[in-house]
Amino acid sequence: MEKDLEIIKQVVAFLDDRKAEDLVAIDLRQHSNIADYFIIATGANKPHLKALYDGLQRLFKDAGFKGYHKEGVPDSGWMIMDYNGVMVHIFERELREFYDLEKLWKDAPALELEGGE
């Protein structure tokens, strides 16, 4: 868990620094077997989504986080990166509102984020 929280802290700091909007982290450990944590963020537009996604790939690589998986492309409006159960979802606003992961997982507790709110 401690390693997960360090990853979450780095990802949230990166996304916050790059002006991602509405950052949320959810603890799914007691609620799901698909992931331990979700980090959810909104990008302003497709170029911003691409910059966030590319930057996260660099962050994972530079931090030595090997074995992460990624899905989606900026044009889809929703991209996911998964690193050992920490799933990062980057959305365009309309798709985030449509899929509403926060409502879907409303019983899971949100993590307090430093600088991400």
Buried (B, 14 or more C-beta within 10 A) or exposed (E): EEEBBEBBBBBBBBBBEBEBBEBBBBBBBEBBEEBBBBBBBBBBEBEBBBBBBEBBEEBBEEBEBEEBEBEBEBEEBBBBBBBBBBBBBBBBBEBBEEBEBBEEBEEBEBBEBEEBE
